[in-house]
Amino acid sequence: IQAQLRHPNIAAVTDVIVDEGIAGLLMELVEGEPLEGHIGDGKPLPSTDEVHEVFLPVLSALGYAHDQGIVHRDIKPANIILGRHPDGTLQPKLLDFGIAKIRADLPGGGVVKGMTRQDQAFGTPGYMSPEQLQGAANVDPRSDVFSLSATLYEYVTGTAPYDGPTEFLIMKKVVEGDHRPPRELRPDIEPALEAAILRG
């Protein structure tokens, strides 16, 4: 799936190699570190300009993937790498389309096809949309919007929106929408940015 995509903010897959029956992907080298390395553990919270610099390119990449009929299904801070252009400016890259699905229809219907069972749930619980937690059959691009919004929430506030001691409790919070408003954690958040996060 990832090899079908050509976008400056999606890590390019150029070939599939097979050695002794084991397949691997040949990908472009992206030098940088995952977004998760910039979150929490006393890291400074980003300015609005820094948020735009990271997330507008990722939104462009995700919109492009959706236009191609592809739903990522595992957007999280670990799957966004902060690469650099040759001139040193930031070039975020969306990675890991390993559980992505090709939609049988284009935006709107939510029908997906693939080799996995349609009712199975795949992804990372704290970032999965409620419908994704309930199974893959009805997942459409809006599920990726939810996941990207959860990622944005965490980047802006330094705290994941849905957290807990067990996967079950995390999933319960997601399904119930049990999260604190970003403003409680980041009083200086720009109102439009908070509105975008909450809408997502």
C-alpha positions as CSV (number, residue, x, y, z in Angstrom):
1,I,0.0,0.0,0.0
2,Q,2.7,2.5,1.0
3,A,4.6,1.9,-2.3
4,Q,1.6,3.3,-4.1
5,L,1.9,6.6,-2.4
6,R,4.1,9.4,-3.6
7,H,3.9,12.5,-1.4
8,P,6.8,14.6,0.1
9,N,5.4,13.9,3.6
10,I,5.0,10.1,3.3
11,A,8.1,7.9,3.6
12,A,8.6,6.3,0.2
13,V,8.7,2.6,-0.3
14,T,10.7,1.8,-3.5
15,D,10.9,-2.0,-3.6
16,V,10.0,-5.2,-1.9
17,I,12.8,-7.7,-1.5
18,V,12.5,-11.4,-0.6
19,D,15.3,-13.4,0.9
20,E,14.8,-17.1,1.8
21,G,11.1,-16.6,1.9
22,I,11.1,-13.5,4.1
23,A,9.9,-10.2,2.6
24,G,11.2,-6.8,3.4
25,L,10.6,-3.2,2.3
26,L,13.2,-1.0,0.7
27,M,12.4,2.5,1.9
28,E,13.9,6.0,1.7
29,L,16.2,6.9,4.6
30,V,14.5,9.6,6.8
31,E,17.0,11.1,9.2
32,G,15.2,12.5,12.3
33,E,13.4,11.3,15.3
34,P,9.7,10.3,15.9
35,L,7.4,12.9,17.2
36,E,7.0,10.9,20.4
37,G,10.5,11.9,21.3
38,H,9.3,15.5,21.6
39,I,6.4,14.8,24.0
40,G,6.4,14.4,27.7
41,D,9.3,13.9,30.2
42,G,9.7,17.6,30.8
43,K,10.0,18.4,27.1
44,P,8.9,22.1,26.4
45,L,5.4,22.4,24.9
46,P,5.4,23.5,21.3
47,S,4.3,27.0,20.1
48,T,1.4,27.3,17.7
49,D,3.9,27.9,14.9
50,E,5.7,24.7,15.7
51,V,2.4,22.8,15.8
52,H,1.6,24.2,12.3
53,E,5.0,23.3,11.0
54,V,4.6,19.7,12.1
55,F,0.9,19.0,11.5
56,L,0.0,20.9,8.3
57,P,2.4,18.7,6.2
58,V,1.0,15.6,8.0
59,L,-2.5,16.7,7.2
60,S,-1.5,17.1,3.6
61,A,0.0,13.6,3.5
62,L,-3.1,12.1,5.1
63,G,-5.5,13.9,2.8
64,Y,-3.5,12.6,-0.2
65,A,-3.7,9.0,1.2
66,H,-7.4,9.4,1.7
67,D,-7.8,10.7,-1.9
68,Q,-6.1,7.5,-3.0
69,G,-8.6,5.4,-1.1
70,I,-6.2,4.5,1.7
71,V,-7.0,4.5,5.4
72,H,-3.8,4.5,7.6
73,R,-5.4,3.1,10.8
74,D,-2.4,3.5,13.1
75,I,-1.6,7.3,13.3
76,K,0.2,8.0,16.5
77,P,3.3,10.0,17.6
78,A,5.7,7.1,16.9
79,N,4.5,7.0,13.2
80,I,5.4,10.7,12.5
81,I,9.1,11.3,12.0
82,L,10.5,14.8,12.1
83,G,12.8,14.6,9.0
84,R,14.6,17.6,7.4
85,H,14.8,19.0,3.9
86,P,18.4,19.5,2.5
87,D,18.2,23.1,3.6
88,G,17.6,22.1,7.2
89,T,13.9,23.0,7.4
90,L,11.5,20.6,8.9
91,Q,10.0,17.8,6.7
92,P,7.6,15.6,8.8
93,K,7.0,12.2,7.3
94,L,4.1,9.8,7.9
95,L,5.3,6.2,8.4
96,D,4.1,2.7,8.8
97,F,1.2,1.8,6.6
98,G,1.5,-1.7,7.9
99,I,-2.2,-2.1,8.9
100,A,-3.5,0.3,6.3
101,K,-6.5,-0.6,4.2
102,I,-7.5,0.1,0.7
103,R,-11.1,1.3,0.6
104,A,-13.3,-0.5,-1.9
105,D,-15.1,2.8,-2.4
106,L,-13.7,6.3,-2.2
107,P,-14.5,8.8,0.6
108,G,-17.9,8.4,2.3
109,G,-18.9,4.8,2.5
110,G,-16.3,3.3,4.8
111,V,-16.1,-0.1,3.1
112,V,-12.6,-1.6,3.3
113,K,-11.0,-4.6,1.8
114,G,-7.9,-6.6,2.6
115,M,-6.6,-9.9,3.7
116,T,-7.6,-9.5,7.4
117,R,-11.0,-10.2,8.8
118,Q,-13.3,-7.2,8.4
119,D,-14.5,-7.3,12.0
120,Q,-11.0,-7.3,13.6
121,A,-9.6,-4.2,15.4
122,F,-6.1,-3.1,14.6
123,G,-4.1,-0.2,15.9
124,T,-2.9,1.4,19.1
125,P,-5.7,1.7,21.7
126,G,-5.1,5.2,22.9
127,Y,-5.2,6.6,19.4
128,M,-7.9,4.3,17.8
129,S,-11.3,5.8,17.1
130,P,-14.4,4.3,18.8
131,E,-15.5,2.6,15.6
132,Q,-12.0,1.2,15.0
133,L,-12.0,-0.3,18.5
134,Q,-15.3,-2.1,17.6
135,G,-13.9,-3.5,14.4
136,A,-12.5,-2.7,11.0
137,A,-15.6,-3.0,8.9
138,N,-16.9,0.6,9.3
139,V,-13.5,2.4,9.5
140,D,-13.2,5.2,7.0
141,P,-11.0,8.3,6.8
142,R,-12.7,9.9,9.8
143,S,-11.1,7.3,11.9
144,D,-7.6,8.6,10.9
145,V,-8.8,12.2,11.7
146,F,-9.7,11.0,15.2
147,S,-6.2,9.4,15.6
148,L,-4.4,12.5,14.3
149,S,-6.4,14.7,16.7
150,A,-5.5,12.4,19.6
151,T,-1.8,12.8,18.5
152,L,-2.2,16.5,18.2
153,Y,-3.7,16.7,21.6
154,E,-0.8,14.9,23.1
155,Y,1.8,17.1,21.3
156,V,0.1,20.3,22.3
157,T,-0.5,19.3,26.0
158,G,2.3,16.9,26.7
159,T,-0.4,14.3,27.9
160,A,-2.2,11.6,26.0
161,P,-6.0,12.3,25.8
162,Y,-6.8,8.7,26.7
163,D,-4.5,6.9,29.2
164,G,-4.9,4.3,31.9
165,P,-3.3,1.3,33.6
166,T,-4.8,-1.3,31.2
167,E,-5.8,-1.4,27.5
168,F,-9.4,-2.1,28.6
169,L,-9.6,1.1,30.6
170,I,-8.0,3.1,27.8
171,M,-10.5,1.7,25.3
172,K,-13.4,2.4,27.6
173,K,-12.3,6.1,27.9
174,V,-12.0,6.3,24.1
175,V,-15.5,4.9,23.5
176,E,-17.0,7.2,26.3
177,G,-15.1,10.2,25.1
178,D,-13.6,10.6,28.6
179,H,-10.8,13.2,28.2
180,R,-10.0,16.5,29.7
181,P,-10.4,19.6,27.5
182,P,-6.9,20.6,26.3
183,R,-7.3,24.1,27.9
184,E,-7.2,22.5,31.4
185,L,-3.7,21.2,30.6
186,R,-2.5,24.1,28.4
187,P,-4.3,27.3,29.4
188,D,-2.6,29.3,26.7
189,I,-3.8,27.1,23.8
190,E,-5.1,29.0,20.8
191,P,-8.9,28.7,20.8
192,A,-9.0,27.7,17.1
193,L,-6.4,24.9,17.8
194,E,-8.4,23.6,20.7
195,A,-11.6,23.7,18.7
196,A,-9.9,21.7,15.9
197,I,-8.6,19.1,18.3
198,L,-12.0,18.7,20.0
199,R,-13.8,18.5,16.6
200,G,-11.4,15.8,15.5
